[in-house]
Amino acid sequence: METRAWKAAVWLVLPLLGGCNASDGSIDAGGPDTGGAIEHSDGSTSQPGLELGSSVDAFVPVAEGDTLGLQRGTQGLQHVWVSLRIRDMDPARATIELSLSRESDGYTASEPFRVRLPFATDPGWDYAERIGMQLVVLEPEAVLGQDLILTARVTDSHEVSVERRTRVHVVWEEELGGGLP
């Protein structure tokens, strides 16, 4: 009985150790953009890429200065929808970090968002994507009418890390013609 409990404990702890590579046990998300090319087994090289997007059910690219809708959630909070596309990175198990901050003073207006999720792939795509992540904003007045910086960082299982930032504006989703009925 004691051996079974020990084995169960090992199997519960091993997955947690997979993301730890620093001597203090912390998770190392790597630096911002790797800046370097990835060498493939066929000798070719490529540059890892990350594209910012929005929407809940399809990837909609977000460009510098675009307006995002602040959605009123059904449980009393509000959020913006964020979607991502990656290229030349391992889509099977990636750490995703998102934030929304005011450009004027750096105030982080979103709740911490850090998850490890797979990206969807398709044989016909030259990218992998993750659609419809909710970036929670606790204080709408901190973002409405402000210049904001949307930041996304993706680190794959090989520690390839890419970060992208873009300036956005946020208005209530209803002002964009959407929102809950």
C-alpha positions, 0 to 999 in steps of 0.5 A: 500500500505504501509503495502505491502511494509513493508511485502516485505521488511521483506521477502527480509531481513529475508533470509539474517538474517538466516546466521547471528548469531553473535551479530554484524551481521557478519556471523560466519563460525565456526572453522576449523575441528569440531573434534567432532563426530555427534550424530544421532537420532538413537544413533549412532555417525559419524565424519563429512568429507570433500574430496578435488577434481577437474574437471568440470564434475565428482569428481576426488580426489586430493591427496597431491602433485597432479598437477592441470590444470590452465584453460584459461577462455573464458572471459580473466581470468584463474581458477582451477576446484575444486570439493568437497565431504562431509560426515555426514554434511547437504548438503542442504545449506552449506557455501563453502570457497576455497583458493589457497595460496603459501606455501613459503610465504602464499600469497593468489593467488586466488580470494576470494571464498565464496558461499552458495550452496547445495550439490548434493545427491543420495540415493546410495551415502554415501556422497554429492558432489559439482562439478566444482567450478571455483577458479579464479587466477588473476596472473598465474605467482604467482602460476605456478611452486610453491608449493601451498596449496589448502584449502576448508572449508565447514560449514553446516546449523547446524554450523558443519564445516570441513576444509581440506588443501593439497599441490598441483602444478599448470601448464597450462591445455594444459600441462596436455593435456586439455584446450579449443580447 
